[in-house]
Amino acid sequence: MATYEPAELARELGYSDEQRPGKVVRDYLRKKYPDHRKHERWVLEEDQAADVRANVPRKGD
């Protein structure tokens, strides 16, 4: 089973110049999953990655 990290998804969505890679994705995830422990690493399964792709706009859209 494939897993994804926020920085990887952010690059895929066109956010390659962020000062903190993956921040736009982590910001979305924090709102979606408020019970996720602060400072704990995000490792996303396929369904979570698909949710990010559907709800975080591509850069420039």
Backbone atoms as SQL, in Angstrom:
CREATE TABLE atoms (id INTEGER PRIMARY KEY, chain TEXT, resi INTEGER, resn TEXT, atom TEXT, x REAL, y REAL, z REAL);
INSERT INTO atoms VALUES
  (1, 'A', 1, 'MET', 'N', 0.841, -1.175, 0.000),
  (2, 'A', 1, 'MET', 'CA', 0.000, 0.000, 0.000),
  (3, 'A', 1, 'MET', 'C', 0.893, 1.247, 0.000),
  (4, 'A', 2, 'ALA', 'N', 0.574, 2.170, -0.866),
  (5, 'A', 2, 'ALA', 'CA', 1.350, 3.411, -0.965),
  (6, 'A', 2, 'ALA', 'C', 0.978, 4.363, 0.163),
  (7, 'A', 3, 'THR', 'N', 1.963, 5.096, 0.635),
  (8, 'A', 3, 'THR', 'CA', 1.717, 6.159, 1.605),
  (9, 'A', 3, 'THR', 'C', 2.312, 7.452, 1.049),
  (10, 'A', 4, 'TYR', 'N', 1.826, 8.562, 1.563),
  (11, 'A', 4, 'TYR', 'CA', 2.225, 9.868, 1.072),
  (12, 'A', 4, 'TYR', 'C', 2.533, 10.788, 2.238),
  (13, 'A', 5, 'GLU', 'N', 3.407, 11.747, 1.988),
  (14, 'A', 5, 'GLU', 'CA', 3.721, 12.767, 2.990),
  (15, 'A', 5, 'GLU', 'C', 3.288, 14.121, 2.463),
  (16, 'A', 6, 'PRO', 'N', 2.978, 15.061, 3.342),
  (17, 'A', 6, 'PRO', 'CA', 2.492, 16.369, 2.912),
  (18, 'A', 6, 'PRO', 'C', 3.387, 17.076, 1.898),
  (19, 'A', 7, 'ALA', 'N', 4.693, 17.031, 2.064),
  (20, 'A', 7, 'ALA', 'CA', 5.588, 17.718, 1.133),
  (21, 'A', 7, 'ALA', 'C', 5.476, 17.127, -0.273),
  (22, 'A', 8, 'GLU', 'N', 5.328, 15.825, -0.349),
  (23, 'A', 8, 'GLU', 'CA', 5.186, 15.144, -1.637),
  (24, 'A', 8, 'GLU', 'C', 3.899, 15.589, -2.340),
  (25, 'A', 9, 'LEU', 'N', 2.801, 15.630, -1.606),
  (26, 'A', 9, 'LEU', 'CA', 1.528, 16.053, -2.186),
  (27, 'A', 9, 'LEU', 'C', 1.556, 17.533, -2.556),
  (28, 'A', 10, 'ALA', 'N', 2.197, 18.343, -1.745),
  (29, 'A', 10, 'ALA', 'CA', 2.293, 19.770, -2.047),
  (30, 'A', 10, 'ALA', 'C', 3.037, 19.983, -3.360),
  (31, 'A', 11, 'ARG', 'N', 4.134, 19.277, -3.567),
  (32, 'A', 11, 'ARG', 'CA', 4.873, 19.387, -4.834),
  (33, 'A', 11, 'ARG', 'C', 3.999, 18.972, -6.005),
  (34, 'A', 12, 'GLU', 'N', 3.246, 17.891, -5.808),
  (35, 'A', 12, 'GLU', 'CA', 2.348, 17.399, -6.854),
  (36, 'A', 12, 'GLU', 'C', 1.301, 18.460, -7.222),
  (37, 'A', 13, 'LEU', 'N', 0.886, 19.249, -6.240),
  (38, 'A', 13, 'LEU', 'CA', -0.121, 20.289, -6.456),
  (39, 'A', 13, 'LEU', 'C', 0.487, 21.619, -6.893),
  (40, 'A', 14, 'GLY', 'N', 1.794, 21.646, -7.080),
  (41, 'A', 14, 'GLY', 'CA', 2.445, 22.843, -7.595),
  (42, 'A', 14, 'GLY', 'C', 3.054, 23.760, -6.559),
  (43, 'A', 15, 'TYR', 'N', 3.071, 23.360, -5.307),
  (44, 'A', 15, 'TYR', 'CA', 3.637, 24.181, -4.232),
  (45, 'A', 15, 'TYR', 'C', 5.089, 23.770, -3.994),
  (46, 'A', 16, 'SER', 'N', 5.944, 24.043, -4.950),
  (47, 'A', 16, 'SER', 'CA', 7.333, 23.617, -4.841),
  (48, 'A', 16, 'SER', 'C', 8.240, 24.688, -4.249),
  (49, 'A', 17, 'ASP', 'N', 7.707, 25.885, -4.035),
  (50, 'A', 17, 'ASP', 'CA', 8.546, 26.982, -3.548),
  (51, 'A', 17, 'ASP', 'C', 8.190, 27.426, -2.130),
  (52, 'A', 18, 'GLU', 'N', 7.513, 26.569, -1.382),
  (53, 'A', 18, 'GLU', 'CA', 7.147, 26.916, -0.007),
  (54, 'A', 18, 'GLU', 'C', 8.395, 26.975, 0.869),
  (55, 'A', 19, 'GLN', 'N', 8.391, 27.900, 1.793),
  (56, 'A', 19, 'GLN', 'CA', 9.506, 27.990, 2.735),
  (57, 'A', 19, 'GLN', 'C', 9.546, 26.734, 3.609),
  (58, 'A', 20, 'ARG', 'N', 8.374, 26.250, 3.987),
  (59, 'A', 20, 'ARG', 'CA', 8.267, 25.011, 4.762),
  (60, 'A', 20, 'ARG', 'C', 7.518, 24.000, 3.896),
  (61, 'A', 21, 'PRO', 'N', 8.226, 23.126, 3.193),
  (62, 'A', 21, 'PRO', 'CA', 7.583, 22.207, 2.249),
  (63, 'A', 21, 'PRO', 'C', 6.429, 21.425, 2.864),
  (64, 'A', 22, 'GLY', 'N', 5.284, 21.458, 2.178),
  (65, 'A', 22, 'GLY', 'CA', 4.106, 20.724, 2.632),
  (66, 'A', 22, 'GLY', 'C', 3.192, 21.507, 3.547),
  (67, 'A', 23, 'LYS', 'N', 3.516, 22.752, 3.840),
  (68, 'A', 23, 'LYS', 'CA', 2.722, 23.517, 4.809),
  (69, 'A', 23, 'LYS', 'C', 1.266, 23.670, 4.380),
  (70, 'A', 24, 'VAL', 'N', 1.032, 23.940, 3.110),
  (71, 'A', 24, 'VAL', 'CA', -0.340, 24.112, 2.635),
  (72, 'A', 24, 'VAL', 'C', -1.152, 22.828, 2.865),
  (73, 'A', 25, 'VAL', 'N', -0.545, 21.689, 2.679),
  (74, 'A', 25, 'VAL', 'CA', -1.230, 20.410, 2.896),
  (75, 'A', 25, 'VAL', 'C', -1.423, 20.165, 4.390),
  (76, 'A', 26, 'ARG', 'N', -0.393, 20.418, 5.194),
  (77, 'A', 26, 'ARG', 'CA', -0.530, 20.222, 6.645),
  (78, 'A', 26, 'ARG', 'C', -1.603, 21.144, 7.223),
  (79, 'A', 27, 'ASP', 'N', -1.680, 22.371, 6.729),
  (80, 'A', 27, 'ASP', 'CA', -2.724, 23.292, 7.209),
  (81, 'A', 27, 'ASP', 'C', -4.107, 22.706, 6.949),
  (82, 'A', 28, 'TYR', 'N', -4.309, 22.157, 5.760),
  (83, 'A', 28, 'TYR', 'CA', -5.593, 21.519, 5.444),
  (84, 'A', 28, 'TYR', 'C', -5.829, 20.319, 6.361),
  (85, 'A', 29, 'LEU', 'N', -4.811, 19.488, 6.533),
  (86, 'A', 29, 'LEU', 'CA', -4.959, 18.285, 7.358),
  (87, 'A', 29, 'LEU', 'C', -5.285, 18.625, 8.805),
  (88, 'A', 30, 'ARG', 'N', -4.692, 19.684, 9.333),
  (89, 'A', 30, 'ARG', 'CA', -4.970, 20.075, 10.720),
  (90, 'A', 30, 'ARG', 'C', -6.437, 20.446, 10.906),
  (91, 'A', 31, 'LYS', 'N', -7.013, 21.098, 9.885),
  (92, 'A', 31, 'LYS', 'CA', -8.440, 21.450, 9.954),
  (93, 'A', 31, 'LYS', 'C', -9.316, 20.211, 9.829),
  (94, 'A', 32, 'LYS', 'N', -8.932, 19.306, 8.956),
  (95, 'A', 32, 'LYS', 'CA', -9.712, 18.094, 8.689),
  (96, 'A', 32, 'LYS', 'C', -9.613, 17.078, 9.829),
  (97, 'A', 33, 'TYR', 'N', -8.428, 16.984, 10.435),
  (98, 'A', 33, 'TYR', 'CA', -8.173, 16.000, 11.501),
  (99, 'A', 33, 'TYR', 'C', -7.656, 16.721, 12.747),
  (100, 'A', 34, 'PRO', 'N', -8.519, 17.451, 13.441),
  (101, 'A', 34, 'PRO', 'CA', -8.047, 18.249, 14.582),
  (102, 'A', 34, 'PRO', 'C', -7.510, 17.416, 15.748),
  (103, 'A', 35, 'ASP', 'N', -7.802, 16.126, 15.775),
  (104, 'A', 35, 'ASP', 'CA', -7.325, 15.279, 16.875),
  (105, 'A', 35, 'ASP', 'C', -5.915, 14.737, 16.640),
  (106, 'A', 36, 'HIS', 'N', -5.352, 15.002, 15.460),
  (107, 'A', 36, 'HIS', 'CA', -3.979, 14.546, 15.177),
  (108, 'A', 36, 'HIS', 'C', -3.030, 15.241, 16.149),
  (109, 'A', 37, 'ARG', 'N', -2.141, 14.466, 16.749),
  (110, 'A', 37, 'ARG', 'CA', -1.234, 15.030, 17.759),
  (111, 'A', 37, 'ARG', 'C', -0.270, 16.024, 17.142),
  (112, 'A', 38, 'LYS', 'N', -0.136, 17.159, 17.783),
  (113, 'A', 38, 'LYS', 'CA', 0.737, 18.219, 17.301),
  (114, 'A', 38, 'LYS', 'C', 2.179, 17.708, 17.217),
  (115, 'A', 39, 'HIS', 'N', 2.853, 18.074, 16.140),
  (116, 'A', 39, 'HIS', 'CA', 4.248, 17.718, 15.858),
  (117, 'A', 39, 'HIS', 'C', 4.436, 16.238, 15.516),
  (118, 'A', 40, 'GLU', 'N', 3.354, 15.483, 15.408),
  (119, 'A', 40, 'GLU', 'CA', 3.475, 14.088, 14.985),
  (120, 'A', 40, 'GLU', 'C', 3.504, 14.047, 13.464),
  (121, 'A', 41, 'ARG', 'N', 4.333, 13.202, 12.918),
  (122, 'A', 41, 'ARG', 'CA', 4.513, 13.107, 11.466),
  (123, 'A', 41, 'ARG', 'C', 3.220, 12.665, 10.785),
  (124, 'A', 42, 'TRP', 'N', 2.946, 13.286, 9.635),
  (125, 'A', 42, 'TRP', 'CA', 1.794, 12.909, 8.825),
  (126, 'A', 42, 'TRP', 'C', 2.232, 11.874, 7.789),
  (127, 'A', 43, 'VAL', 'N', 1.635, 10.708, 7.824),
  (128, 'A', 43, 'VAL', 'CA', 1.829, 9.682, 6.798),
  (129, 'A', 43, 'VAL', 'C', 0.426, 9.318, 6.332),
  (130, 'A', 44, 'LEU', 'N', 0.129, 9.658, 5.081),
  (131, 'A', 44, 'LEU', 'CA', -1.232, 9.544, 4.577),
  (132, 'A', 44, 'LEU', 'C', -1.415, 8.309, 3.710),
  (133, 'A', 45, 'GLU', 'N', -2.559, 7.674, 3.877),
  (134, 'A', 45, 'GLU', 'CA', -2.914, 6.541, 3.033),
  (135, 'A', 45, 'GLU', 'C', -3.563, 7.076, 1.757),
  (136, 'A', 46, 'GLU', 'N', -3.808, 6.203, 0.806),
  (137, 'A', 46, 'GLU', 'CA', -4.323, 6.605, -0.502),
  (138, 'A', 46, 'GLU', 'C', -5.611, 7.420, -0.411),
  (139, 'A', 47, 'ASP', 'N', -6.549, 7.002, 0.446),
  (140, 'A', 47, 'ASP', 'CA', -7.813, 7.739, 0.542),
  (141, 'A', 47, 'ASP', 'C', -7.608, 9.144, 1.117),
  (142, 'A', 48, 'GLN', 'N', -6.695, 9.284, 2.063),
  (143, 'A', 48, 'GLN', 'CA', -6.399, 10.605, 2.615),
  (144, 'A', 48, 'GLN', 'C', -5.702, 11.478, 1.576),
  (145, 'A', 49, 'ALA', 'N', -4.792, 10.894, 0.806),
  (146, 'A', 49, 'ALA', 'CA', -4.108, 11.639, -0.252),
  (147, 'A', 49, 'ALA', 'C', -5.106, 12.084, -1.314),
  (148, 'A', 50, 'ALA', 'N', -6.060, 11.233, -1.647),
  (149, 'A', 50, 'ALA', 'CA', -7.089, 11.592, -2.625),
  (150, 'A', 50, 'ALA', 'C', -7.936, 12.749, -2.101),
  (151, 'A', 51, 'ASP', 'N', -8.222, 12.746, -0.803),
  (152, 'A', 51, 'ASP', 'CA', -8.970, 13.842, -0.184),
  (153, 'A', 51, 'ASP', 'C', -8.191, 15.154, -0.292),
  (154, 'A', 52, 'VAL', 'N', -6.899, 15.103, -0.033),
  (155, 'A', 52, 'VAL', 'CA', -6.055, 16.301, -0.162),
  (156, 'A', 52, 'VAL', 'C', -6.082, 16.797, -1.604),
  (157, 'A', 53, 'ARG', 'N', -5.906, 15.886, -2.548),
  (158, 'A', 53, 'ARG', 'CA', -5.897, 16.276, -3.972),
  (159, 'A', 53, 'ARG', 'C', -7.217, 16.927, -4.380),
  (160, 'A', 54, 'ALA', 'N', -8.316, 16.458, -3.791),
  (161, 'A', 54, 'ALA', 'CA', -9.641, 16.985, -4.148),
  (162, 'A', 54, 'ALA', 'C', -9.942, 18.320, -3.463),
  (163, 'A', 55, 'ASN', 'N', -9.304, 18.601, -2.334),
  (164, 'A', 55, 'ASN', 'CA', -9.692, 19.768, -1.538),
  (165, 'A', 55, 'ASN', 'C', -8.649, 20.857, -1.392),
  (166, 'A', 56, 'VAL', 'N', -7.422, 20.579, -1.730),
  (167, 'A', 56, 'VAL', 'CA', -6.383, 21.622, -1.713),
  (168, 'A', 56, 'VAL', 'C', -6.192, 22.059, -3.158),
  (169, 'A', 57, 'PRO', 'N', -6.477, 23.304, -3.463),
  (170, 'A', 57, 'PRO', 'CA', -6.383, 23.741, -4.859),
  (171, 'A', 57, 'PRO', 'C', -4.958, 23.701, -5.378),
  (172, 'A', 58, 'ARG', 'N', -4.829, 23.391, -6.650),
  (173, 'A', 58, 'ARG', 'CA', -3.513, 23.442, -7.286),
  (174, 'A', 58, 'ARG', 'C', -3.041, 24.894, -7.275),
  (175, 'A', 59, 'LYS', 'N', -1.763, 25.087, -7.124),
  (176, 'A', 59, 'LYS', 'CA', -1.214, 26.438, -7.113),
  (177, 'A', 59, 'LYS', 'C', -1.480, 27.067, -8.478),
  (178, 'A', 60, 'GLY', 'N', -2.023, 28.264, -8.451),
  (179, 'A', 60, 'GLY', 'CA', -2.336, 28.978, -9.680),
  (180, 'A', 60, 'GLY', 'C', -3.777, 28.799, -10.124),
  (181, 'A', 61, 'ASP', 'N', -4.533, 27.902, -9.488),
  (182, 'A', 61, 'ASP', 'CA', -5.957, 27.721, -9.836),
  (183, 'A', 61, 'ASP', 'C', -6.808, 28.809, -9.223);
